[in-house]
Structures are given as C-alpha cells and as structure tokens.
Amino acid sequence: MLWRTTEIDEEDGSPLVGWKGSKQDGTPVPQGVYIWKIEAQFADGTYWSDEDGRKKVGSVTLIR
C-alpha cells in the first residue's frame, strides 16, 4: 500500500486529501501505472460498493 486516507468529505464521499505520487513516508514513487481500490464502511456498519455490489477498482498513470 502506497497511500490511504480515512478523511473524507461527508457530503460527497471524496477524499479530503489526494495522493501526491509518493509513499506514505513521503518518498516519491517511480513513474508508472498504479492500481487503486476503494473500500469503505459506514457508521451504521454497512459497506460501500458500486451498483453491482463490487468494490471500486481502477488505475492511475503517474507521469513525472
């Protein structure tokens, strides 16, 4: 895991701070394609998923 946050905007669910292309200790990562995955549990104990009941996943290309 390179980055994670538990700080979200309560109105739209987006992260308050985004990934800056570095590891958690601040060390920059190499240029390349990275995979992301979103997992969330609400205060009522239910889990967030897309319309098909799957966790959200995707990729991001980091260009330096």
Secondary structure, DSSP 8 states (H G I E B T S, - for coil): -------B-TTT--BSS---SB-TTS-B--SEEEEEEE--B-TTS-B---TTS--EEEEEEE--
